[in-house]
Amino acid sequence: MLNFRSVNIAAGVILLILIGFYLFSNITIWWVFILCAIWLLVTMLGSGLIHWNYHLKALNYKANIKTNHVAITFDDGPNPNFTPKVLELLEKYHAKATFFCIGKHVESHPDIFKTIIEQGHTVGNHTYSHTNTFGFLGTEKVISELQKTNNIVKNISGLHLNLYRPAFGVTNPRIKQAVKKLNLITIGWNKRSLDTTKLNEKQILKRITTNLKKGDVILLHDTSEKTIRVLERLLLFLQEKNLQSVTVNDLFNVKAYV
């Protein structure tokens, strides 16, 4: 199984073998540098691709599912301009979704946050600041970010969040320690829309719907008009394919709150 521990063990064994050959045989030291470069590349990819489950286990999709369910998820809200439009569409098409909210945005827009919950959707922790340097924060700082968001949500709604989605999908040993200490369930995805990039509406929808199947988890962001247009077309597509969007806790049969 390709994960941080197994890769480190394999790299360590190979490194010892290469050092032995270097000391007692005629091989170049460059093989050691090549090994280190491969280790670094694999670790960087594993840290950035959440579906690898490289550092920690994330729920990315539901295998062997019997029901025709998928999970639409939204990151980075609540947003006063776009989250209400998302909620209107979800209600129109009788769909449920999961919103992984940034703590400072919950703090700024508590009424929208409460509306998400009142309409039967699930909310989860997406850090407090979503800083671009989140992957470089120490364990205690990560814990502080997650606890701060949980405290804000607790004060506003009375709920204690149990679901966590890493900022940018980045994981590492420090984030793993923080998640373990707070006993959170990490939620990933296997359908990344890239709706925050320069891709157009048609390209984004194609990324989502190509080979879409029951049990899939779709990543969107309630932060742009483009995503709103994609969402309505996606909901129509799901209806045509007899697929239903449910919350991630329903999809994976886990507790959203503790």
C-alpha positions in Angstrom: 0.0 0.0 0.0 1.4 3.3 -1.1 1.5 5.6 1.9 4.0 7.8 3.9 5.1 4.9 6.2 5.5 2.3 3.5 7.4 4.6 1.1 9.7 5.7 3.9 10.5 2.1 4.8 11.1 1.2 1.2 13.3 4.2 0.6 15.3 3.6 3.8 16.0 0.0 2.8 17.0 1.0 -0.8 19.2 3.8 0.6 21.1 1.4 2.8 21.6 -1.0 -0.1 22.9 1.9 -2.3 25.2 3.1 0.4 26.6 -0.4 0.7 27.2 -0.7 -3.0 28.8 2.8 -3.0 31.2 1.8 -0.2 32.1 -1.7 -1.4 31.4 -1.6 -5.2 31.8 0.7 -8.1 28.6 2.7 -8.3 28.1 6.4 -8.5 26.7 8.5 -5.6 24.2 9.9 -8.0 22.0 6.8 -7.4 21.5 8.1 -3.9 20.5 11.5 -5.2 18.1 9.9 -7.7 16.5 7.9 -4.9 16.0 11.1 -2.8 14.5 12.9 -5.7 12.0 10.0 -6.3 11.1 10.0 -2.6 10.6 13.8 -2.6 8.4 13.6 -5.8 6.2 10.8 -4.4 5.8 12.5 -1.0 4.9 15.8 -2.7 2.3 14.1 -4.8 0.9 12.1 -1.9 0.6 15.3 0.2 -1.3 17.1 -2.5 -3.6 14.3 -3.8 -6.0 13.5 -1.1 -7.4 10.4 -2.8 -4.1 8.7 -2.4 -4.7 8.5 1.4 -1.0 9.0 1.7 -0.7 10.6 5.1 -4.1 9.9 6.6 -7.3 8.1 5.6 -9.9 10.2 3.9 -13.4 9.2 2.7 -13.1 9.9 -1.0 -15.9 7.8 -2.6 -18.3 5.0 -1.5 -17.4 1.7 -3.1 -19.9 -1.1 -3.6 -22.8 1.3 -2.9 -26.3 -0.1 -3.6 -28.3 3.1 -3.7 -28.1 5.6 -6.6 -26.5 8.3 -4.4 -23.7 10.8 -5.0 -22.5 13.6 -2.7 -22.2 17.2 -3.9 -19.9 19.1 -1.7 -19.0 22.8 -1.5 -15.8 24.4 -0.1 -14.9 27.9 1.1 -18.3 29.4 2.0 -20.5 30.7 3.3 -20.5 33.4 0.7 -23.2 36.1 0.8 -23.4 36.4 -3.0 -23.4 32.8 -4.0 -24.3 30.4 -1.2 -28.0 31.6 -1.2 -28.2 30.9 -4.9 -26.7 27.4 -4.3 -29.3 26.7 -1.6 -32.2 27.8 -4.0 -31.0 25.4 -6.6 -30.6 22.5 -4.2 -34.2 23.1 -2.9 -35.6 23.4 -6.4 -34.1 20.0 -7.4 -34.7 18.3 -4.0 -31.0 17.7 -3.5 -28.9 17.7 -0.4 -25.3 18.7 -0.1 -22.4 19.2 2.3 -20.8 22.6 2.9 -17.2 22.7 4.2 -17.1 26.1 5.7 -14.2 28.4 6.5 -14.5 29.6 10.1 -13.9 33.3 9.5 -16.7 33.2 6.8 -19.1 31.5 9.3 -18.2 34.3 11.7 -19.0 37.0 9.1 -22.2 35.4 7.8 -23.8 33.4 10.6 -27.4 33.8 9.2 -26.4 32.1 5.9 -24.6 29.4 7.8 -27.7 28.7 9.9 -29.9 28.6 6.8 -27.7 25.9 5.3 -28.4 23.7 8.4 -32.1 24.6 8.5 -32.5 23.4 4.9 -31.2 20.0 5.9 -27.7 20.2 4.5 -24.6 19.1 6.4 -21.7 21.5 7.4 -18.1 20.6 8.1 -14.8 22.2 9.1 -12.6 23.7 6.4 -10.2 25.5 8.8 -10.6 29.0 10.1 -8.4 31.0 7.7 -7.8 28.7 4.7 -4.4 30.4 4.5 -2.2 29.6 1.4 0.5 28.4 3.8 -1.7 25.9 5.7 0.4 22.9 4.5 3.4 24.5 6.3 1.7 25.1 9.7 2.8 23.3 12.8 0.6 20.8 14.5 -0.5 23.1 17.3 -1.4 25.8 14.8 -3.5 23.4 12.8 -5.3 22.3 15.9 -5.9 25.9 16.8 -7.4 26.6 13.4 -9.7 23.6 13.6 -10.8 24.2 17.2 -11.4 27.9 16.5 -13.8 27.0 13.7 -15.5 24.4 15.8 -16.0 26.9 18.6 -17.5 29.5 16.3 -19.9 26.9 14.9 -20.8 25.6 18.4 -21.6 29.2 19.5 -23.8 29.9 16.5 -25.6 26.6 16.0 -24.9 24.4 19.0 -23.3 21.8 16.8 -19.9 20.2 17.3 -18.4 19.5 13.8 -17.1 16.0 13.2 -16.3 16.3 9.5 -13.1 17.9 8.2 -11.9 18.7 4.7 -8.3 19.8 4.4 -7.6 23.2 2.8 -6.5 22.6 -0.8 -6.8 18.9 -0.1 -3.3 19.0 1.4 -2.3 16.5 4.1 1.0 15.9 5.9 2.1 14.3 9.2 1.3 17.4 11.2 -2.2 17.7 9.9 -2.6 13.9 10.5 -1.6 14.5 14.2 -4.1 17.4 14.5 -7.0 15.4 13.0 -6.2 12.4 15.2 -6.1 14.5 18.4 -9.4 16.2 17.6 -10.9 12.8 16.4 -12.2 14.2 13.1 -13.3 12.3 10.1 -11.5 13.5 6.9 -13.6 13.9 3.8 -12.0 14.0 0.4 -13.4 13.7 -3.1 -12.9 11.7 -6.4 -14.5 14.2 -8.7 -12.7 17.5 -8.7 -14.4 20.1 -10.8 -11.7 22.7 -10.9 -14.4 25.4 -10.9 -12.0 27.9 -9.3 -9.7 27.8 -12.4 -10.1 29.4 -15.8 -11.9 26.4 -17.2 -15.3 27.3 -18.7 -18.7 26.1 -17.7 -18.8 23.3 -20.3 -15.3 22.0 -19.4 -16.1 22.0 -15.7 -19.4 20.1 -16.2 -17.6 17.6 -18.4 -15.0 16.9 -15.8 -17.7 16.1 -13.3 -20.1 14.1 -15.4 -17.6 12.0 -17.4 -17.9 8.5 -15.9 -19.9 9.8 -12.9 -21.2 6.9 -10.9 -23.1 6.2 -7.7 -20.9 6.6 -4.7 -18.8 9.5 -6.1 -18.0 12.7 -4.2 -18.0 15.9 -6.2 -16.0 19.0 -5.2 -17.4 22.4 -6.0 -17.1 25.9 -4.4 -20.0 28.2 -3.6 -17.9 31.2 -4.6 -18.7 32.1 -8.2 -21.5 32.7 -10.6 -19.9 30.1 -12.9 -20.3 27.4 -10.3 -24.0 28.3 -10.0 -24.6 27.7 -13.7 -22.6 24.5 -13.5 -24.6 23.3 -10.5 -28.0 23.7 -12.2 -26.8 21.7 -15.2 -25.3 19.1 -12.9 -28.6 18.7 -11.0 -30.4 18.2 -14.3 -27.9 15.6 -15.3 -28.3 13.8 -12.1 -32.1 13.7 -12.6 -31.6 12.3 -16.1 -29.3 9.6 -14.8 -31.6 8.7 -11.8 -28.9 9.8 -9.4 -29.6 11.6 -6.1 -27.3 14.0 -4.3 -27.1 13.3 -0.5 -25.0 14.6 2.3 -21.6 12.9 2.8 -22.6 11.6 6.2 -25.6 9.8 4.6 -23.4 8.5 1.8 -20.7 7.1 4.1 -23.0 6.4 7.1 -20.9 8.5 9.5 -21.9 11.1 12.1 -21.7 14.7 11.0 -21.8 16.1 14.5 -20.8 14.8 18.0 
